[in-house]
Amino acid sequence: MSRTVRRYVPEVSSRDAFIAATGRLLRRQGYDATGVNEIVGESGAPRGSLYFHFPGGKEELALAAMLREGGKLRAAIASVMGSSDDPGTALGRLVDALAHGLETSGFEDGCPIATVTLEAATRSKGVQEAAAAIFDSWIQALEERLLAGGLDVSTARRRAVLALAAIEGALILARARRDLEPLAAVREELVSLLA
């Protein structure tokens, strides 16, 4: 597999270039398969600045990338969930958007948070805490929309957890099978549940 080496653009700080490159690599190949040399090559930023910005090395950089990717995804979840007055329709759109992204990447770009969590959360308290906070923020975005749709607090919370767990599981299955059927099935059930 050939890689395109990104060229460092001075308008983008080397810190931002490292975080962006790490986010792309974590999404595609996970924590363990992502090495510091690969991050430097992918970022195009000067190698010497990596430990200046991230004295904690790869783990500190991965945490920064997780937090950035997690924040971007939370904003996307909130935006898509606000795109319809009907929570079921909005949730269907969210699943559709995730399926489109997965398919467009040739089933290579998974969820960077799930990928890193599965690999590193048991051996890194920082990864575990960051992943928990990010997933909680996504659940909160879903829950807020379900509350606005008229569900009571307890039901909205349970359904938000169910939706995220189902979607994350479907993404893993779809990626493994290189087939969108698990996402289609989850979409149908979630939309039906919220109808």
Beta strands, then each sheet from edge to edge (+ up, - down):
end
